[in-house]
């Protein structure tokens, strides 16, 4: 719930409630930017940026200045906080050579209406870091975090060359569609897929309490 609490910071709503033509160079802008920079310093390794998006999905203030003004309305982490009023965690997004994960939450006015979104961008390697540190004692086992939609390995304690490879095979058409939505990394079906014949059996073993540890991870509301 960290992103939800951060989105309640008064400086963020004060900035968005200021008329657009009065924001640049204002005290409210300076306060809001300091707040974003404070949030981003929580983890200088994996946090890439924090931003304020307006109600239309336009990036109005960002710790990475070059991203200010970009339209983030079409990316999956924007609509859920606006439409449902709850925090949201995205699946991996492949907009560049390094995949990212986004956390977002609604920014509200004093009256409680949603006026924008606080968005945090993380390097997706944070998942690898978390699984490595959480299961240090499980060296005899291979642990994997898998996206439920694409069966992509999000984090993996096995051979690193399989990271961001899928357990599932895709046609050229399927993969092209997913890549257009930034849900899969660049590459051909043969480059993206590393199918494991025992994967389905491993999932079934986990459900029955077996030794194969399997997580599912997909875009979801943090309320769930």
Helices and strands as residue ranges (DSSP letters): H 2-7, H 10-17, G 20-22, H 27-40, E 47-54, E 59-62, G 65-67, H 76-84, E 88-89, E 100-108, E 114-123, H 125-134, E 144-147, E 153-156, G 160-162, H 172-180, H 189-192, H 199-207, E 214-217, E 220-221
